Amino acid sequence: ISLTYVLFDFGARAATADAARYTLLAANLSHNRALQDVVLQVEQAYYQLLGARQTIGAVEASLATAQTSFDATNARRQAGVATVGDVYQAQTAVAQARLALQRARGDATKFKGELASAVGLPVNSGFEVAVPRELPLREIKAGVDEYLQKARATRPDLVAAEAQFRAARARVDAAGAQGRPSLELAANVGHTYVSGGNDSSNNSIGLNLRIPLFNGYRTRYSVDQAEARADELAASRERITREVELQVWQAYADLETARVQIDSARALFDSAALSRRVAQERYRAGVGSILELLTAQAAEADARVQVIQAELGWYSALSRLNNAVGIFSAGNGSS
């Protein structure tokens, strides 16, 4: 039985262990980043589905308005105060609203399949999604510089890049230590059995000093290779840092733009709704044209959809910002 234990090797064993620990840390962080990307896909698919379903409601309201205008135009035609052309124009508006409704329903079906795929279900799964009537918008108090600083500390792939670089530096130390002496504790316990009864025992304990003399420059080349790999990972870390900063910057800009667009879209809808009501009353009173009414109705329908897109665009931008910073949930750390 022989036992050998390394007492001192100029840090080769410690460097190898450090490299393994950093590699494990990088793998765990990469796993976390993959989970965050899945969360982002689910959030984006959910907001798309939510937007499609809200668009269905908006188009249904526009269809009801167009149908009301068609009925009024048809009644005026029968009374002799409207032309056949007015009836056809109103009928065309109804057909366009129905077509838009079919498209919105098709989009909802498509986005439901995307959501199912994002959560790992078959696209034809029969599940239902709770759709809130209103998504409350929260005030974002943190500035972009605070988000950038937080991303540098919490973004898993960025921290993983740092861990990979440190693992590479540890491998450089381990490669350099391979060409240095090592001190070992050696112990041997033996017993020899010989026919005739002349058995013998051989027990020893001592220190072994191993001094590498020449290995064909293997240590030098291993160090050079490890150094080159460390330089490569350092450059990769810098590239990932710039990418993370750009993602945070763009997501924050999108969030601020969406916030401004919400106010503008709501004001536009209020104005368009008032304009449509005025045009409707003018047409009923016989002082407005059907073209004026249909134009106002189309503007109101478009403004209603823009409000939906702006509001859901804000939440979509918020989820992208959280993903860029390295936060799992849109409900944490962003308000």
LUMVEX-591226 format. One record per residue (C-alpha): residue number from 1; residue in three letters; y, x, z. Coordinates in pm, 1 decimal, m for minus. Layout:
N
NODE bagu gufi        Y        X        Z
NODE  NUM  ALA        Y        X        Z
...
! end
This chain:
335
NODE bagu gufi        Y        X        Z
NODE    1  ILE      0.0      0.0      0.0
NODE    2  SER    333.8    143.0   m105.4
NODE    3  LEU    677.5     17.9     m4.9
NODE    4  THR   1002.6    138.1   m156.0
NODE    5  TYR   1347.9     11.4    m59.3
NODE    6  VAL   1675.9    131.7   m209.2
NODE    7  LEU   1916.3    238.3     64.8
NODE    8  PHE   2209.1    355.7   m147.1
NODE    9  ASP   2268.9    342.6   m523.3
NODE   10  PHE   2647.0    375.7   m564.4
NODE   11  GLY   2692.9     m4.4   m591.8
NODE   12  ALA   2447.0    m75.2   m873.8
NODE   13  ARG   2260.9   m343.6   m682.4
NODE   14  ALA   2581.2   m503.6   m548.3
NODE   15  ALA   2741.8   m503.9   m893.3
NODE   16  THR   2435.5   m668.5  m1047.4
NODE   17  ALA   2439.2   m936.9   m776.9
NODE   18  ASP   2813.1   m997.3   m828.7
NODE   19  ALA   2759.9  m1035.3  m1202.5
NODE   20  ALA   2486.4  m1291.2  m1141.5
NODE   21  ARG   2701.1  m1488.4   m896.3
NODE   22  TYR   2998.8  m1499.0  m1133.0
NODE   23  THR   2772.7  m1603.3  m1419.7
NODE   24  LEU   2632.6  m1887.7  m1210.7
NODE   25  LEU   2984.6  m1994.2  m1113.4
NODE   26  ALA   3092.1  m1997.4  m1478.3
NODE   27  ALA   2789.1  m2210.1  m1570.9
NODE   28  ASN   2868.1  m2462.0  m1296.6
NODE   29  LEU   3232.7  m2480.7  m1404.7
NODE   30  SER   3132.8  m2531.7  m1766.9
NODE   31  HIS   2913.7  m2818.4  m1648.3
NODE   32  ASN   3212.3  m2971.5  m1469.0
NODE   33  ARG   3423.6  m2940.6  m1783.3
NODE   34  ALA   3155.1  m3116.9  m1985.7
NODE   35  LEU   3162.3  m3403.4  m1734.6
NODE   36  GLN   3540.8  m3424.5  m1764.8
NODE   37  ASP   3513.8  m3446.2  m2142.9
NODE   38  VAL   3267.0  m3733.8  m2105.6
NODE   39  VAL   3509.3  m3910.0  m1870.2
NODE   40  LEU   3785.2  m3868.3  m2130.2
NODE   41  GLN   3565.9  m4013.5  m2405.1
NODE   42  VAL   3482.1  m4314.7  m2188.4
NODE   43  GLU   3846.9  m4371.0  m2096.4
NODE   44  GLN   3965.9  m4343.5  m2455.7
NODE   45  ALA   3696.4  m4582.7  m2578.3
NODE   46  TYR   3778.5  m4827.5  m2299.1
NODE   47  TYR   4149.4  m4828.8  m2381.8
NODE   48  GLN   4072.8  m4877.0  m2749.8
NODE   49  LEU   3850.8  m5173.3  m2667.3
NODE   50  LEU   4111.9  m5311.5  m2430.2
NODE   51  GLY   4379.8  m5275.5  m2695.8
NODE   52  ALA   4162.6  m5448.8  m2955.9
NODE   53  ARG   4096.7  m5742.2  m2724.2
NODE   54  GLN   4462.3  m5776.4  m2633.8
NODE   55  THR   4545.5  m5758.6  m3002.2
NODE   56  ILE   4308.4  m6049.1  m3059.0
NODE   57  GLY   4511.5  m6255.0  m2811.7
NODE   58  ALA   4836.5  m6150.5  m2976.7
NODE   59  VAL   4710.6  m6237.6  m3325.1
NODE   60  GLU   4577.8  m6571.0  m3198.4
NODE   61  ALA   4927.9  m6648.6  m3068.7
NODE   62  SER   5074.4  m6549.4  m3405.3
NODE   63  LEU   4817.6  m6768.6  m3582.1
NODE   64  ALA   4912.9  m7064.1  m3364.6
NODE   65  THR   5280.0  m7008.3  m3446.8
NODE   66  ALA   5203.6  m6979.2  m3818.3
NODE   67  GLN   4993.9  m7296.0  m3805.9
NODE   68  THR   5276.2  m7482.5  m3633.1
NODE   69  SER   5519.2  m7368.8  m3901.8
NODE   70  PHE   5275.3  m7473.9  m4173.3
NODE   71  ASP   5237.6  m7820.2  m4019.2
NODE   72  ALA   5615.2  m7853.3  m3996.1
NODE   73  THR   5659.1  m7737.8  m4355.3
NODE   74  ASN   5392.0  m7976.0  m4477.2
NODE   75  ALA   5559.5  m8262.7  m4292.1
NODE   76  ARG   5894.9  m8174.7  m4446.4
NODE   77  ARG   5729.1  m8159.9  m4787.9
NODE   78  GLN   5590.3  m8508.5  m4743.8
NODE   79  ALA   5934.6  m8622.7  m4636.3
NODE   80  GLY   6079.4  m8474.1  m4951.9
NODE   81  VAL   6298.2  m8211.2  m4784.1
NODE   82  ALA   6077.6  m7908.8  m4856.3
NODE   83  THR   5930.3  m7769.0  m5174.3
NODE   84  VAL   5571.7  m7699.0  m5266.1
NODE   85  GLY   5664.1  m7331.2  m5266.0
NODE   86  ASP   5760.9  m7356.5  m4899.5
NODE   87  VAL   5420.9  m7505.8  m4821.4
NODE   88  TYR   5241.4  m7230.0  m5009.3
NODE   89  GLN   5442.0  m6959.8  m4831.4
NODE   90  ALA   5361.2  m7111.2  m4492.0
NODE   91  GLN   4997.2  m7142.8  m4591.3
NODE   92  THR   4994.6  m6776.7  m4694.1
NODE   93  ALA   5129.0  m6677.9  m4352.2
NODE   94  VAL   4845.3  m6872.7  m4187.8
NODE   95  ALA   4588.1  m6697.6  m4408.5
NODE   96  GLN   4736.9  m6356.8  m4327.7
NODE   97  ALA   4721.5  m6433.8  m3954.8
NODE   98  ARG   4356.1  m6536.2  m3987.3
NODE   99  LEU   4278.9  m6216.5  m4175.1
NODE  100  ALA   4450.4  m6011.3  m3904.1
NODE  101  LEU   4246.5  m6196.6  m3642.9
NODE  102  GLN   3921.9  m6110.9  m3822.1
NODE  103  ARG   4024.2  m5745.1  m3838.0
NODE  104  ALA   4111.0  m5741.7  m3468.2
NODE  105  ARG   3773.5  m5892.0  m3380.3
NODE  106  GLY   3600.6  m5635.8  m3601.1
NODE  107  ASP   3789.3  m5353.8  m3427.1
NODE  108  ALA   3684.9  m5491.5  m3088.1
NODE  109  THR   3321.0  m5489.7  m3196.5
NODE  110  LYS   3351.5  m5134.5  m3325.2
NODE  111  PHE   3522.5  m5004.7  m3011.3
NODE  112  LYS   3265.0  m5176.1  m2791.6
NODE  113  GLY   2997.0  m4976.2  m2970.3
NODE  114  GLU   3197.8  m4656.5  m2919.3
NODE  115  LEU   3227.3  m4731.4  m2547.6
NODE  116  ALA   2854.7  m4795.5  m2521.8
NODE  117  SER   2782.2  m4465.1  m2694.7
NODE  118  ALA   3028.5  m4281.1  m2467.8
NODE  119  VAL   2852.7  m4401.5  m2151.9
NODE  120  GLY   2509.3  m4326.1  m2296.2
NODE  121  LEU   2394.9  m4676.9  m2391.9
NODE  122  PRO   2268.1  m4807.5  m2726.5
NODE  123  VAL   2555.9  m4929.7  m2942.7
NODE  124  ASN   2408.6  m5281.4  m2950.5
NODE  125  SER   2380.8  m5310.0  m2571.9
NODE  126  GLY   2476.0  m5651.7  m2440.2
NODE  127  PHE   2722.4  m5548.5  m2171.8
NODE  128  GLU   3058.2  m5694.4  m2077.9
NODE  129  VAL   3370.6  m5505.5  m1983.0
NODE  130  ALA   3615.0  m5633.1  m1724.4
NODE  131  VAL   3952.2  m5655.2  m1896.1
NODE  132  PRO   4255.5  m5680.6  m1665.8
NODE  133  ARG   4529.5  m5917.3  m1766.3
NODE  134  GLU   4789.2  m5649.7  m1711.2
NODE  135  LEU   4780.3  m5274.9  m1661.7
NODE  136  PRO   5048.7  m5174.0  m1411.8
NODE  137  LEU   5235.2  m4864.2  m1519.4
NODE  138  ARG   5288.1  m4603.5  m1248.3
NODE  139  GLU   5575.6  m4366.4  m1204.3
NODE  140  ILE   5488.6  m4006.1  m1282.1
NODE  141  LYS   5672.5  m3795.3  m1027.0
NODE  142  ALA   5540.6  m3450.0  m1116.1
NODE  143  GLY   5710.2  m3241.9  m1383.0
NODE  144  VAL   5543.8  m3054.7  m1665.0
NODE  145  ASP   5577.9  m2719.4  m1484.5
NODE  146  GLU   5383.9  m2857.8  m1188.3
NODE  147  TYR   5109.9  m2981.7  m1420.9
NODE  148  LEU   5093.5  m2641.7  m1592.0
NODE  149  GLN   5056.9  m2465.9  m1259.0
NODE  150  LYS   4788.6  m2707.1  m1145.7
NODE  151  ALA   4596.0  m2666.2  m1471.9
NODE  152  ARG   4584.7  m2288.6  m1426.5
NODE  153  ALA   4421.5  m2339.9  m1087.6
NODE  154  THR   4191.8  m2638.2  m1148.9
NODE  155  ARG   4096.2  m2643.1  m1516.6
NODE  156  PRO   3718.5  m2570.0  m1502.9
NODE  157  ASP   3687.6  m2389.6  m1836.5
NODE  158  LEU   3984.1  m2166.7  m1750.6
NODE  159  VAL   3835.2  m2078.4  m1411.5
NODE  160  ALA   3499.9  m2029.0  m1586.8
NODE  161  ALA   3663.2  m1782.3  m1826.4
NODE  162  GLU   3795.1  m1587.0  m1529.1
NODE  163  ALA   3447.7  m1588.3  m1371.2
NODE  164  GLN   3291.7  m1464.4  m1695.1
NODE  165  PHE   3544.9  m1181.2  m1711.4
NODE  166  ARG   3468.7  m1079.4  m1353.3
NODE  167  ALA   3097.3  m1089.9  m1426.8
NODE  168  ALA   3157.9   m857.1  m1722.9
NODE  169  ARG   3354.4   m615.2  m1503.0
NODE  170  ALA   3069.4   m620.4  m1251.4
NODE  171  ARG   2828.0   m531.7  m1532.6
NODE  172  VAL   3049.8   m234.3  m1617.7
NODE  173  ASP   3012.7   m108.3  m1260.9
NODE  174  ALA   2639.2   m174.8  m1268.0
NODE  175  ALA   2599.5     14.7  m1597.1
NODE  176  GLY   2794.2    312.1  m1462.2
NODE  177  ALA   2586.5    322.3  m1145.4
NODE  178  GLN   2264.3    357.6  m1344.8
NODE  179  GLY   2343.6    723.4  m1410.4
NODE  180  ARG   2413.3    809.3  m1047.2
NODE  181  PRO   2170.9    923.5   m776.2
NODE  182  SER   1993.6    674.7   m550.6
NODE  183  LEU   1841.7    709.7   m207.2
NODE  184  GLU   1520.1    525.4   m126.8
NODE  185  LEU   1313.8    463.9    181.6
NODE  186  ALA    944.3    512.5     92.8
NODE  187  ALA    639.9    426.7    301.4
NODE  188  ASN    270.6    461.2    212.3
NODE  189  VAL    m30.8    329.3    399.4
NODE  190  GLY   m375.7    413.6    261.1
NODE  191  HIS   m740.1    432.1    364.8
NODE  192  THR  m1016.1    579.8    154.6
NODE  193  TYR  m1374.1    468.8    200.7
NODE  194  VAL  m1640.1    724.4     98.0
NODE  195  SER  m2013.1    677.0     92.0
NODE  196  GLY  m2165.2    877.2    369.0
NODE  197  GLY  m1899.6    805.9    630.1
NODE  198  ASN  m1628.6   1060.2    536.5
NODE  199  ASP  m1349.6    803.2    534.2
NODE  200  SER   m989.2    918.0    543.7
NODE  201  SER   m644.5    768.5    606.3
NODE  202  ASN   m316.7    866.7    445.3
NODE  203  ASN      1.8    729.8    604.3
NODE  204  SER    352.4    854.0    531.3
NODE  205  ILE    716.8    755.9    554.2
NODE  206  GLY   1016.6    938.4    414.2
NODE  207  LEU   1324.6    940.1    194.5
NODE  208  ASN   1327.5    982.4   m181.7
NODE  209  LEU   1639.2   1107.3   m359.2
NODE  210  ARG   1643.5   1025.8   m730.0
NODE  211  ILE   1891.4   1222.0   m941.9
NODE  212  PRO   1910.3   1129.5  m1313.5
NODE  213  LEU   1956.3   1447.5  m1513.6
NODE  214  PHE   1966.7   1331.9  m1876.1
NODE  215  ASN   1881.5    999.6  m2038.1
NODE  216  GLY   2008.7   1054.5  m2388.1
NODE  217  TYR   2363.7    922.0  m2316.2
NODE  218  ARG   2218.8    579.9  m2244.4
NODE  219  THR   2445.2    533.5  m1941.1
NODE  220  ARG   2756.2    623.5  m2137.0
NODE  221  TYR   2675.3    385.3  m2421.1
NODE  222  SER   2585.8    107.0  m2177.6
NODE  223  VAL   2922.6    149.0  m2005.0
NODE  224  ASP   3106.9    147.4  m2338.1
NODE  225  GLN   2924.8   m167.4  m2443.2
NODE  226  ALA   2999.8   m338.9  m2111.2
NODE  227  GLU   3367.0   m234.8  m2134.0
NODE  228  ALA   3394.6   m380.0  m2484.5
NODE  229  ARG   3238.9   m706.7  m2365.1
NODE  230  ALA   3483.8   m721.1  m2073.7
NODE  231  ASP   3777.8   m667.8  m2310.2
NODE  232  GLU   3645.6   m945.2  m2533.4
NODE  233  LEU   3621.9  m1187.6  m2241.0
NODE  234  ALA   3969.8  m1089.5  m2121.5
NODE  235  ALA   4108.1  m1182.7  m2462.8
NODE  236  SER   3908.1  m1506.0  m2455.1
NODE  237  ARG   4051.1  m1586.7  m2112.7
NODE  238  GLU   4403.5  m1536.1  m2244.2
NODE  239  ARG   4333.2  m1756.2  m2546.4
NODE  240  ILE   4193.7  m2035.7  m2330.5
NODE  241  THR   4497.5  m2010.5  m2103.0
NODE  242  ARG   4733.1  m2061.2  m2398.1
NODE  243  GLU   4522.7  m2352.8  m2525.4
NODE  244  VAL   4522.7  m2521.6  m2184.1
NODE  245  GLU   4899.2  m2482.5  m2151.7
NODE  246  LEU   4949.9  m2631.8  m2498.6
NODE  247  GLN   4720.8  m2926.1  m2421.9
NODE  248  VAL   4906.6  m3001.4  m2098.3
NODE  249  TRP   5244.5  m2966.8  m2271.3
NODE  250  GLN   5149.8  m3199.0  m2557.0
NODE  251  ALA   4983.9  m3459.0  m2331.5
NODE  252  TYR   5286.0  m3467.2  m2102.4
NODE  253  ALA   5519.2  m3507.3  m2399.8
NODE  254  ASP   5302.1  m3792.3  m2531.4
NODE  255  LEU   5313.3  m3958.8  m2189.4
NODE  256  GLU   5692.8  m3938.6  m2172.2
NODE  257  THR   5723.6  m4064.8  m2529.5
NODE  258  ALA   5491.7  m4356.7  m2455.1
NODE  259  ARG   5697.1  m4449.3  m2147.3
NODE  260  VAL   6014.4  m4469.3  m2354.2
NODE  261  GLN   5835.8  m4659.5  m2629.8
NODE  262  ILE   5721.0  m4925.4  m2381.2
NODE  263  ASP   6078.3  m5015.9  m2289.0
NODE  264  SER   6184.0  m5016.2  m2654.5
NODE  265  ALA   5883.8  m5222.9  m2763.1
NODE  266  ARG   5941.3  m5481.9  m2491.9
NODE  267  ALA   6309.1  m5512.0  m2584.1
NODE  268  LEU   6212.6  m5543.0  m2949.7
NODE  269  PHE   5963.6  m5819.6  m2870.6
NODE  270  ASP   6217.3  m6016.0  m2665.3
NODE  271  SER   6466.4  m5993.5  m2951.8
NODE  272  ALA   6204.7  m6083.4  m3214.4
NODE  273  ALA   6081.0  m6381.5  m3011.5
NODE  274  LEU   6434.8  m6512.1  m2973.7
NODE  275  SER   6498.9  m6459.7  m3344.5
NODE  276  ARG   6181.9  m6651.5  m3432.2
NODE  277  ARG   6278.4  m6945.2  m3211.1
NODE  278  VAL   6625.0  m6958.4  m3366.9
NODE  279  ALA   6478.5  m6941.2  m3717.6
NODE  280  GLN   6230.9  m7216.6  m3629.9
NODE  281  GLU   6501.3  m7445.2  m3500.4
NODE  282  ARG   6721.3  m7373.2  m3801.7
NODE  283  TYR   6436.2  m7460.9  m4034.8
NODE  284  ARG   6361.8  m7782.9  m3848.7
NODE  285  ALA   6728.8  m7872.3  m3868.0
NODE  286  GLY   6724.7  m7813.0  m4242.1
NODE  287  VAL   6976.0  m7527.5  m4242.3
NODE  288  GLY   6728.2  m7241.5  m4261.6
NODE  289  SER   6482.5  m7133.2  m4527.9
NODE  290  ILE   6108.4  m7094.3  m4498.2
NODE  291  LEU   6145.5  m6728.9  m4595.1
NODE  292  GLU   6378.0  m6672.3  m4299.1
NODE  293  LEU   6126.6  m6839.1  m4066.9
NODE  294  LEU   5826.9  m6647.0  m4198.3
NODE  295  THR   6014.2  m6317.3  m4175.4
NODE  296  ALA   6103.0  m6388.1  m3813.9
NODE  297  GLN   5744.4  m6483.5  m3734.2
NODE  298  ALA   5611.1  m6163.5  m3890.3
NODE  299  ALA   5862.9  m5956.7  m3693.5
NODE  300  GLU   5758.3  m6126.3  m3369.2
NODE  301  ALA   5387.9  m6070.7  m3440.5
NODE  302  ASP   5448.3  m5704.5  m3521.4
NODE  303  ALA   5658.3  m5657.2  m3206.8
NODE  304  ARG   5389.7  m5818.3  m2991.8
NODE  305  VAL   5129.9  m5572.8  m3123.6
NODE  306  GLN   5369.6  m5280.6  m3071.8
NODE  307  VAL   5403.3  m5372.2  m2704.5
NODE  308  ILE   5025.6  m5364.7  m2665.6
NODE  309  GLN   4996.2  m5034.1  m2847.4
NODE  310  ALA   5277.5  m4876.6  m2643.6
NODE  311  GLU   5133.5  m4984.2  m2307.5
NODE  312  LEU   4780.0  m4874.0  m2386.4
NODE  313  GLY   4915.8  m4559.5  m2549.2
NODE  314  TRP   5070.0  m4469.6  m2213.4
NODE  315  TYR   4734.9  m4496.4  m2035.7
NODE  316  SER   4562.5  m4309.8  m2314.2
NODE  317  ALA   4818.3  m4028.7  m2283.1
NODE  318  LEU   4771.5  m4029.2  m1905.4
NODE  319  SER   4395.9  m3982.9  m1941.8
NODE  320  ARG   4453.4  m3695.2  m2186.1
NODE  321  LEU   4697.0  m3534.4  m1942.9
NODE  322  ASN   4447.6  m3561.7  m1657.7
NODE  323  ASN   4179.8  m3410.4  m1879.9
NODE  324  ALA   4412.4  m3127.6  m1983.2
NODE  325  VAL   4494.9  m3052.4  m1618.9
NODE  326  GLY   4131.3  m3075.7  m1511.6
NODE  327  ILE   4133.2  m3400.2  m1311.1
NODE  328  PHE   3832.9  m3630.3  m1333.3
NODE  329  SER   3994.5  m3970.8  m1282.7
NODE  330  ALA   4311.5  m4120.6  m1423.2
NODE  331  GLY   4372.8  m4267.8  m1082.5
NODE  332  ASN   4396.5  m3937.8   m894.2
NODE  333  GLY   4670.6  m3685.4   m870.8
NODE  334  SER   4897.1  m3812.6  m1146.6
NODE  335  SER   5129.7  m4055.5   m975.3
! end
